Amino acid sequence: MIPHQYSPSLPPPDGAAAHSGAEASPAAPLRLVVPAAGAGERIDQALAALMPEHSRSRLQQWIRGGRVLVDGRVVRSADRVWGGELLEVSPGADPRQSAALPEAIALQVVHEDASVIVLEKPAGLVVHPGSGNWQGTLLNALLHHHPAIEALPRAGIVHRLDKDTSGLMMVAKTLVAHTALVRALAAREVERIYQGIVLGYPAPAGEIDQPIGRHPVNRVRMAVVAGGRPALTRFRVLQPLAGAALVECRLSTGRTHQIRVHLESIGHPLLGDPVYGPRSSRLAPALAAAADALGRQALHAVELAFAHPDSGEAMRFRSALPADIQCARDALRLP
């Protein structure tokens, strides 16, 4: 049955359903009638058919939050409808509407000119807004720092670091610079060097040339998988530690979680990695204490080098290991 549009301030006609685009004032809930064709469906399924512009997960959140009433009653997603019920929906604010708003979040700027910003991202700061992190991101901070950046793709962000990876990042301030830097990354002309603490003792040096894709079972994780995207990480040991080692990694590609996945694939995950490493309860006491004190994966982007997108001048920036990783290294230092 095709829904019909009606005024939300008036009762809907018998047996009719409101159009999914019906307007409602913030004070008045959107009123929808379940069509006969929806008989036997779960409430979240019926609502998804009536409001296809919203994701199923968002509709389920509204149901859990009591924003959806069926004939005046609070319901569960799994409850069934049989046709003719009146649904009253009070939509929650779409977090995406505030995702691209400026926020006064302090930035540690290492270099800035008319075309480029180089900054140090702290651990814990999400780069792009997304599910569960719609505000308080680096993107929000950049929009406050330089409002004109809103006109650029991804607010000028050229590459990103995981939430709990710290270190150097570059951001473009002009479309010309953004295009040039993205192309340089694709051509492997940007040098990105990381340091981290891994569990165990890997070979003194080596490279991991293994494709990375979405984990076939756990979709939150990435993994080395046949048919994944090509990925190349070169590493060398800088300092042996007690049950661990400080390593340097150089990226030739930039896949999601690349260093974390590649190191785990050779049996040497990063200390404290909550996704790819073992639980601290399975570690030796000294390693467990260092991981718990760290509270994140021990990975920091220490060096960034690229040609300036306007002048072509060679730019190179270096960042010291942050205090938390230094403390973990010192706690594991060999006698």
C-alpha positions as CSV (number, residue, x, y, z in Angstrom):
1,M,0.0,0.0,0.0
2,I,1.4,3.4,-1.0
3,P,1.4,5.9,2.0
4,H,-0.5,9.2,1.6
5,Q,0.6,12.5,2.8
6,Y,-1.5,14.3,5.4
7,S,-1.2,17.1,7.9
8,P,0.4,15.9,11.2
9,S,-1.8,18.3,13.1
10,L,-4.9,16.4,12.0
11,P,-5.9,12.7,12.5
12,P,-4.9,10.6,9.5
13,P,-7.7,9.3,7.3
14,D,-8.8,5.7,8.1
15,G,-6.5,3.0,6.7
16,A,-4.1,5.6,5.3
17,A,-0.4,6.0,6.1
18,A,1.5,9.2,6.2
19,H,4.1,9.9,3.5
20,S,7.6,9.4,4.9
21,G,8.4,13.0,4.1
22,A,5.5,14.5,6.1
23,E,6.5,17.6,8.0
24,A,6.0,18.0,11.7
25,S,6.8,20.9,14.0
26,P,9.3,20.2,16.7
27,A,6.5,20.2,19.3
28,A,4.2,17.8,17.4
29,P,5.2,14.2,16.8
30,L,5.0,12.8,13.3
31,R,1.8,10.6,13.1
32,L,1.9,7.6,10.9
33,V,-0.6,4.7,10.4
34,V,0.6,1.2,9.7
35,P,-0.9,0.0,6.4
36,A,-2.6,-3.4,6.2
37,A,0.4,-4.6,4.1
38,G,2.5,-4.3,7.3
39,A,0.6,-6.8,9.3
40,G,2.8,-9.1,11.2
41,E,6.0,-7.0,10.9
42,R,8.2,-5.9,13.7
43,I,7.7,-2.3,14.7
44,D,11.2,-1.4,13.6
45,Q,10.5,-3.0,10.2
46,A,7.2,-1.2,9.7
47,L,8.7,2.1,10.7
48,A,11.6,1.6,8.3
49,A,9.1,1.1,5.5
50,L,7.3,4.3,6.4
51,M,10.5,6.4,7.1
52,P,13.1,5.0,4.6
53,E,15.2,8.1,4.8
54,H,16.3,7.0,8.3
55,S,18.6,4.1,9.0
56,R,17.2,1.1,10.9
57,S,19.7,1.7,13.7
58,R,18.5,5.2,14.2
59,L,14.9,4.1,14.2
60,Q,15.7,1.5,16.8
61,Q,17.4,4.1,19.0
62,W,14.2,6.2,18.9
63,I,12.2,3.2,19.9
64,R,14.5,2.4,22.8
65,G,14.4,6.0,23.8
66,G,10.6,6.0,24.0
67,R,10.3,8.3,21.0
68,V,7.9,6.0,19.2
69,L,4.5,5.3,20.6
70,V,2.0,2.7,19.2
71,D,-1.5,3.7,20.0
72,G,-0.1,5.8,22.8
73,R,2.1,3.0,24.3
74,V,5.9,2.7,24.6
75,V,7.0,-0.4,22.7
76,R,10.0,-2.5,21.9
77,S,11.5,-2.9,18.4
78,A,10.5,-6.6,18.3
79,D,6.9,-6.0,19.1
80,R,4.5,-6.7,16.2
81,V,2.0,-4.5,14.4
82,W,-1.1,-5.8,12.6
83,G,-2.2,-2.8,10.5
84,G,-4.2,0.3,11.4
85,E,-2.1,1.2,14.5
86,L,-1.2,4.9,15.0
87,L,2.5,5.5,15.3
88,E,3.6,8.7,17.0
89,V,7.2,9.5,16.3
90,S,9.2,12.2,18.0
91,P,12.5,12.1,16.0
92,G,15.7,12.7,17.9
93,A,18.1,15.2,16.4
94,D,20.2,13.8,13.6
95,P,23.8,13.9,14.9
96,R,25.1,14.4,11.4
97,Q,23.5,17.9,11.4
98,S,26.0,19.0,14.0
99,A,28.9,16.9,12.9
100,A,30.4,19.7,10.7
101,L,30.1,22.5,13.2
102,P,33.1,24.4,14.5
103,E,34.2,23.7,18.1
104,A,36.8,25.5,20.2
105,I,39.1,22.5,20.7
106,A,42.8,23.4,21.2
107,L,45.1,22.3,18.4
108,Q,48.9,21.7,18.8
109,V,50.0,23.3,15.5
110,V,53.6,22.6,14.5
111,H,53.6,24.5,11.2
112,E,51.0,26.7,9.4
113,D,51.2,28.7,6.2
114,A,48.7,29.8,3.6
115,S,48.3,26.3,2.2
116,V,49.2,23.7,4.9
117,I,48.8,23.0,8.6
118,V,50.9,20.4,10.3
119,L,49.7,19.4,13.7
120,E,50.2,16.9,16.5
121,K,47.1,14.9,17.2
122,P,46.8,13.7,20.8
123,A,45.7,10.2,21.7
124,G,41.9,10.0,22.2
125,L,41.0,12.6,19.6
126,V,38.9,11.2,16.7
127,V,39.7,12.6,13.3
128,H,36.4,12.4,11.4
129,P,32.9,12.5,12.9
130,G,31.2,9.2,12.8
131,S,28.9,6.8,14.7
132,G,29.4,7.4,18.4
133,N,31.7,10.4,17.8
134,W,29.6,13.1,16.1
135,Q,31.2,16.0,18.0
136,G,34.6,16.8,19.6
137,T,36.6,15.6,16.6
138,L,39.7,17.0,14.8
139,L,37.4,18.1,12.0
140,N,35.3,20.2,14.4
141,A,38.5,21.8,15.8
142,L,39.8,22.6,12.3
143,L,36.5,24.3,11.4
144,H,36.9,26.6,14.4
145,H,40.6,27.2,13.7
146,H,40.2,28.1,10.1
147,P,36.5,28.4,9.1
148,A,37.3,28.6,5.3
149,I,38.4,25.0,5.4
150,E,34.7,24.0,5.4
151,A,34.7,24.4,1.6
152,L,37.3,21.6,1.2
153,P,36.8,17.9,1.0
154,R,36.9,16.4,4.6
155,A,37.7,19.9,5.8
156,G,41.2,19.6,4.3
157,I,42.2,16.5,6.1
158,V,44.5,14.5,3.8
159,H,45.2,11.4,5.9
160,R,44.2,10.3,9.3
161,L,45.4,8.6,12.5
162,D,43.4,6.1,14.6
163,K,41.7,7.7,17.6
164,D,44.3,6.4,20.1
165,T,47.3,6.8,17.8
166,S,49.1,10.1,18.4
167,G,51.4,12.2,16.3
168,L,51.9,14.2,13.2
169,M,49.3,14.9,10.6
170,M,49.0,17.3,7.7
171,V,45.9,19.3,6.6
172,A,45.4,21.3,3.5
173,K,44.0,24.8,3.6
174,T,43.3,25.2,-0.1
175,L,41.8,23.0,-2.8
176,V,45.0,23.1,-4.8
177,A,47.0,22.0,-1.8
178,H,44.5,19.3,-0.9
179,T,44.6,17.9,-4.4
180,A,48.4,18.0,-4.5
181,L,48.8,16.3,-1.2
182,V,46.3,13.6,-1.9
183,R,48.1,12.8,-5.1
184,A,51.4,12.8,-3.4
185,L,50.1,10.2,-0.9
186,A,48.7,8.0,-3.7
187,A,52.1,8.2,-5.5
188,R,53.9,7.3,-2.2
189,E,55.8,10.6,-2.2
190,V,54.9,11.4,1.4
191,E,57.2,9.9,4.1
192,R,55.4,8.7,7.3
193,I,57.4,7.2,10.1
194,Y,55.9,5.8,13.3
195,Q,57.4,4.4,16.5
196,G,55.7,1.9,18.8
197,I,56.3,-0.8,21.4
198,V,55.5,-4.3,20.3
199,L,55.2,-7.5,22.3
200,G,58.0,-10.0,21.9
201,Y,61.1,-9.7,19.8
202,P,60.7,-9.4,16.0
203,A,63.5,-9.7,13.5
204,P,65.9,-6.7,13.6
205,A,64.4,-5.4,10.4
206,G,62.0,-6.5,7.7
207,E,59.0,-5.7,5.7
208,I,55.4,-6.9,5.7
209,D,53.9,-7.0,2.3
210,Q,50.4,-8.4,2.9
211,P,47.0,-7.2,1.6
212,I,44.6,-5.8,4.2
213,G,40.8,-5.9,4.1
214,R,37.8,-6.1,6.4
215,H,37.9,-9.1,8.8
216,P,35.7,-11.9,7.3
217,V,33.9,-12.5,10.7
218,N,34.5,-9.5,12.9
219,R,33.6,-6.5,10.8
220,V,35.0,-4.0,13.3
221,R,38.5,-5.4,12.7
222,M,40.8,-5.3,9.7
223,A,42.9,-8.3,8.8
224,V,45.4,-9.7,6.3
225,V,43.1,-11.3,3.8
226,A,43.4,-12.6,0.2
227,G,41.8,-10.1,-2.1
228,G,42.5,-7.2,0.3
229,R,44.1,-3.9,-0.8
230,P,47.9,-4.0,-1.2
231,A,49.7,-2.8,1.9
232,L,53.4,-2.5,2.7
233,T,55.0,-1.7,6.1
234,R,58.8,-1.7,6.7
235,F,60.1,-2.0,10.2
236,R,63.2,-2.1,12.3
237,V,63.9,-2.6,15.9
238,L,65.2,0.5,17.7
239,Q,65.6,-0.9,21.2
240,P,65.0,-4.3,22.8
241,L,62.9,-4.1,26.0
242,A,61.8,-6.6,28.7
243,G,59.5,-8.9,26.7
244,A,59.0,-6.2,24.1
245,A,60.8,-3.9,21.7
246,L,60.6,-0.3,20.5
247,V,60.2,-0.4,16.7
248,E,60.1,2.1,13.9
249,C,57.6,1.6,11.1
250,R,57.6,3.2,7.7
251,L,54.4,3.2,5.7
252,S,54.4,2.8,1.9
253,T,50.6,2.6,1.8
254,G,48.0,3.9,4.2
255,R,45.4,1.3,4.9
256,T,43.0,1.4,7.8
257,H,44.9,0.1,10.9
258,Q,47.8,-0.9,8.7
259,I,50.6,-1.0,11.2
260,R,48.4,-2.6,13.9
261,V,47.2,-5.3,11.6
262,H,50.6,-6.0,10.0
263,L,52.4,-6.2,13.3
264,E,49.7,-8.5,14.7
265,S,50.0,-10.7,11.6
266,I,53.7,-11.5,12.4
267,G,52.9,-12.3,16.0
268,H,54.1,-9.0,17.5
269,P,51.1,-6.8,18.2
270,L,51.4,-3.3,19.7
271,L,51.5,-3.1,23.5
272,G,48.1,-2.0,24.8
273,D,46.3,-2.5,21.5
274,P,42.6,-3.2,22.6
275,V,41.6,-4.6,19.2
276,Y,44.6,-6.5,17.9
277,G,46.6,-7.3,21.0
278,P,46.0,-9.8,23.9
279,R,44.3,-8.7,27.1
280,S,46.7,-7.5,29.7
281,S,45.6,-10.4,32.0
282,R,47.4,-12.7,29.6
283,L,50.6,-10.8,29.7
284,A,53.6,-11.0,32.1
285,P,53.1,-8.7,35.1
286,A,55.5,-6.0,33.9
287,L,54.0,-5.9,30.4
288,A,50.4,-5.9,31.9
289,A,51.3,-3.0,34.2
290,A,52.8,-1.0,31.3
291,A,49.8,-1.7,29.1
292,D,47.3,-0.8,31.8
293,A,49.1,2.4,32.6
294,L,49.2,3.3,28.9
295,G,45.6,2.7,28.2
296,R,45.9,2.7,24.4
297,Q,48.1,1.2,21.7
298,A,51.7,2.3,21.9
299,L,51.9,4.0,18.5
300,H,53.0,7.5,17.6
301,A,53.6,9.2,14.3
302,V,57.1,10.6,14.8
303,E,58.0,11.9,11.4
304,L,56.3,13.4,8.4
305,A,57.9,14.6,5.2
306,F,56.5,15.9,1.9
307,A,57.0,18.5,-0.8
308,H,55.1,21.7,-0.2
309,P,52.1,21.8,-2.6
310,D,52.8,25.3,-3.7
311,S,56.6,25.8,-3.7
312,G,57.8,22.2,-3.9
313,E,60.1,22.9,-1.0
314,A,61.0,19.8,1.0
315,M,59.2,19.9,4.4
316,R,60.1,17.6,7.2
317,F,58.7,17.5,10.8
318,R,59.8,15.4,13.8
319,S,57.8,14.7,17.0
320,A,59.2,13.2,20.2
321,L,57.5,10.2,21.8
322,P,54.7,11.4,24.1
323,A,55.1,11.0,27.8
324,D,52.8,7.9,28.1
325,I,54.8,5.9,25.6
326,Q,58.1,7.1,27.1
327,C,56.9,5.9,30.5
328,A,56.0,2.5,29.1
329,R,59.4,2.2,27.4
330,D,61.2,3.2,30.6
331,A,59.2,0.7,32.7
332,L,60.3,-2.0,30.3
333,R,63.9,-0.9,29.9
334,L,66.3,-3.8,30.2
335,P,68.8,-3.7,33.2
